């Protein structure tokens, strides 16, 4: 019969319960609206993920439009909002981001249609100033916009003085700056061509879902401890 020494068994149990630092976080829009448009209509979610090592890292943001629109009190996909701008933040650990690709779930490669915004000039308005922004321009019916049920996967190359310090929390726990009269927020999107041909910014201040832990490190630790336990039992 296999017997595992008590200290090793305790370590093994702890390893199973332990989770590594988060590598992905989902944040929902929106808690807030920039005007009289109900925030509940401005639905989307941002999936943030950081990958790489201490020599090169990338940030991937998947923006999904969850709007449906409302006509006569009933959901109506044909009158839902499109998204043509997104805003997000980064901590001081991040020196800069360079967009590497933008892949639309329906239109394919839309990298040339989405341009970085000068957020020092075009920021979050009532929600303050964000670190980074992207815009698809003014055309509300362009196929590169994020329509209802569609998403775009944006990939950025990260530049930092020390990449070992950069993880997903550098992009999901930093609020926009707070000039007088504004509400600091984690993320923001501009919704256009919605009910009544309206346009409004939706924003969120809180992480909506818990982090997704990285399973690899925990599994490696469990495997190593189990190996030690088996070796000890043979001796």
Residue pairs with C-beta under 8 A, 6 or more apart in sequence:
2 230
2 233
3 233
4 12
4 229
4 232
4 233
5 229
5 232
5 233
8 225
8 228
8 229
8 232
9 229
11 225
12 222
12 225
12 226
12 229
15 218
15 221
15 222
15 225
16 218
16 222
18 218
18 221
19 213
19 214
19 218
20 213
20 214
20 215
20 216
20 217
20 218
21 167
21 213
21 214
22 167
22 168
22 169
22 211
22 212
22 213
22 214
23 49
23 50
23 51
23 167
23 168
23 212
23 213
23 214
24 47
24 48
24 49
24 168
24 211
24 212
25 47
25 48
25 49
25 168
25 169
25 172
25 207
25 209
25 211
25 212
26 45
26 46
26 47
26 48
26 208
26 209
26 212
27 45
27 46
27 48
27 172
27 186
27 187
27 204
27 207
27 208
27 209
28 43
28 44
28 45
28 204
28 208
28 209
29 42
29 43
29 44
29 45
29 46
29 187
29 188
29 189
29 202
29 203
29 204
30 39
30 42
30 43
30 44
30 189
30 202
30 203
30 204
31 39
31 203
31 204
31 205
31 206
32 39
32 127
32 183
32 185
32 202
32 203
32 204
32 205
33 39
33 41
33 42
33 200
33 201
33 202
33 203
34 125
34 126
34 127
34 200
34 201
34 202
34 203
35 200
37 191
37 194
37 198
37 200
39 202
41 67
41 69
41 70
41 81
41 191
41 194
41 195
42 67
42 81
42 189
42 191
42 200
42 201
42 202
43 65
43 66
43 67
43 68
43 202
44 63
44 64
44 65
44 66
44 67
44 83
44 146
44 189
44 191
44 202
45 63
45 64
45 66
45 208
46 61
46 62
46 63
46 64
46 86
46 88
46 187
47 60
47 61
47 62
47 64
48 59
48 60
48 61
48 88
48 168
48 171
48 172
49 59
49 60
49 61
49 62
49 168
50 57
50 58
50 59
50 60
50 158
50 166
50 167
50 168
50 170
50 171
51 57
51 58
51 60
52 58
52 158
52 163
53 163
54 163
54 164
55 163
56 157
56 163
57 157
57 158
57 160
57 163
57 166
58 100
58 155
58 156
58 157
58 158
59 97
59 155
59 156
59 158
59 171
60 153
60 154
60 155
60 156
61 86
61 88
61 153
61 154
61 156
61 171
62 151
62 152
62 153
62 154
63 83
63 86
63 146
63 151
63 152
63 154
63 189
64 146
64 150
64 151
65 80
65 81
65 82
65 83
65 146
65 147
65 148
65 149
65 150
65 151
66 148
66 149
67 80
67 81
67 148
67 191
67 194
68 75
68 76
68 77
68 80
68 148
69 75
69 76
69 77
69 78
69 79
69 80
69 81
69 148
69 194
69 195
70 76
70 79
70 195
71 79
71 195
77 148
77 149
79 194
79 195
80 147
80 148
80 194
81 148
81 191
81 192
81 193
81 194
81 195
81 198
82 140
82 141
82 145
82 146
82 147
82 148
82 191
82 192
82 193
82 194
83 145
83 146
83 189
83 190
83 191
83 192
84 135
84 136
84 137
84 138
84 139
84 140
84 142
84 145
84 146
84 190
84 192
85 117
85 133
85 134
85 135
85 136
85 189
85 190
86 133
86 134
86 154
86 187
86 188
86 189
86 190
87 117
87 119
87 123
87 124
87 127
87 130
87 132
87 133
87 176
87 187
87 188
87 189
88 130
88 131
88 132
88 133
88 171
88 186
88 187
88 188
89 130
89 131
89 132
89 171
89 174
89 175
89 176
89 186
89 187
90 97
90 131
90 132
90 170
90 171
90 174
91 169
91 170
91 171
91 173
91 174
93 160
93 161
93 162
93 165
93 166
93 170
94 131
94 158
94 159
94 160
94 166
94 170
94 171
95 159
95 160
95 161
96 159
97 132
97 156
97 157
97 158
97 159
98 156
98 157
98 159
99 111
99 114
99 116
99 134
99 154
99 155
99 156
100 155
100 156
100 157
101 109
101 111
101 153
101 154
101 155
102 109
102 110
102 111
102 113
102 114
102 134
102 152
102 153
102 154
102 155
103 109
103 110
103 152
103 153
104 110
104 143
104 144
104 146
104 150
104 151
104 152
105 150
105 151
105 152
106 143
106 147
106 150
107 143
107 144
110 136
110 143
110 144
110 152
113 136
113 137
113 142
113 144
114 134
114 135
114 136
114 144
114 152
114 154
115 134
115 135
115 136
115 137
116 132
116 133
116 134
117 132
117 133
117 134
117 135
119 129
119 130
119 131
119 132
119 133
120 129
122 133
122 135
123 129
123 130
123 133
123 176
124 130
124 176
124 182
124 185
124 188
124 201
124 203
125 182
125 201
126 181
126 182
126 183
126 201
127 176
127 182
127 183
127 184
127 185
127 188
127 201
127 203
128 175
128 176
128 177
128 178
128 179
128 182
128 183
128 184
128 185
129 176
129 177
129 179
130 176
130 188
131 174
131 176
134 154
136 142
136 144
136 145
139 145
140 192
140 193
141 193
145 192
146 152
158 166
160 166
168 211
172 186
172 207
173 186
173 207
174 186
175 184
175 185
175 186
175 205
176 182
176 184
176 185
176 186
176 188
177 184
178 184
183 203
183 205
184 205
185 203
185 204
185 205
186 203
186 204
186 205
186 206
186 207
187 203
187 204
188 201
188 202
188 203
188 204
189 201
189 202
189 203
190 199
190 200
190 201
191 198
191 199
191 200
191 201
191 202
192 198
192 199
193 199
194 200
